[in-house]
Amino acid sequence: MRSTLKSYALSMCLLVFLFVMIGGGFHLGPGGALLGAISGTPLVIFAYNRWYSAQIQAKAPEREESTSPLHVRNRL
């Protein structure tokens, strides 16, 4: 429950941030800024999730055959 609430709260903060930045940067009216923020929020979330999952996959160690002395193999 906490994780879901946190995700929604962060999404709302991102929406407000984009509303202010897009509205001020492009000198748009409130309607245009809201439309830009509503369409930009899912795009930013998607891009972050894509980047984050790529980072996790890059850090995941690949399983290689161990050559340590503790690893015993049957060579019969």
N, C-alpha and C positions, 0 to 999 in steps of 0.2 A: 504494500500500500504506500509506504513511504517513497519507494523508488518511482512509482507512477506519479505521485504528487510532485516529486522533485522534477521529473521530466516535463510535466505540464507547466510548472512554474518557470523552468528555464526556457521553455518555448515561448511563454508569454513575455518574459524579459527580452528575448531575442526579437519578438514582434515589436515591442515598444522601441527597442534600440534601432531596428531598421526603419520604423516609422519616423523617428526623429532624424536619422542620418539621410534617408532618401528624401524626405520632405525638405530638409534644410539644404542638402547638397544640390538638388535639381530645382530648387525654388518652386516646388509643387504646392498646390492647395491641399487641404486636409484630405479630400477624397482621393486624389491621385497618390498621395503619400500612403494612405491606408491600403489602397489597391496594390501598390508596389511592395509594401511590407507583408501583406497577406500572401502575395505570390512569391516573395523572396524567402520567407521563413522556411517552408518545406524544402526549398532548394538548398539552403544553407545546411539544414539538418541532414539531408541526404548526402551532400558532399562530405560533411564531417564524418558521418557513419561509414561512408565508403573509404575515406582516408584512414580512419581509426582501425577498421577491420584489416586493411592492408598492412598497417603497422604491426598489428597483433600477429598476422600470418608471417611476417618477415622475422619477428622475434622468436617464433616457435622453433625450437630445436628439432632438426631432422634426426630421426632415429637411425643411427649407424651401428654397424656391428662393433661391439666393444672389443678392444685389444688389451684391456687392463688385465693384470695378473689375477684379479678376483673373479674374472669371468672364465668359467670352465666349460669347455666344449667336448662333446663326445666325438673322438676321432677314430672310432673303430671301423 
